[in-house]
Amino acid sequence: MHRATEAGRMARKKRRQNRTKPEKYVYGGAKRIASNMAYFKRYPEKKRAANLVYKALKSGKLIRQPCEACGTTSKVQAHHDDYSKPLNVKWLCQRDHLKHHCELVGQRFRG
């Protein structure tokens, strides 16, 4: 019985926290989904490239490599320099990927 009340208490706490967050920050919120759909509608070549990399990884045609900048194997992402060549990617960890994009737009990286 103690577990049931504890689980109920945790569920109520989670619901309270989600009510206080703006909808766009709640996972799967309608605004977030609409924002993603609008972004990929503006940039269909990015969506196509991401889908082709995903399918190639699943089929084994493409194998995830360590980060080209630091060598880590944690949270490695595919970066496209040219979306017309969707399987020609650089493998960068999440931190170095963000750093690379900051350098491309001339912003200072704060990480």
Secondary structure as GFF3:
##gff-version 3
##sequence-region A 1 111
A	DSSP	alpha_helix	2	20	.	.	.	ID=ss1
A	DSSP	three_ten_helix	23	25	.	.	.	ID=ss2
A	DSSP	alpha_helix	30	42	.	.	.	ID=ss3
A	DSSP	alpha_helix	44	59	.	.	.	ID=ss4
A	DSSP	beta_strand	76	80	.	.	.	ID=ss5
A	DSSP	beta_strand	89	93	.	.	.	ID=ss6
A	DSSP	alpha_helix	94	105	.	.	.	ID=ss7
###
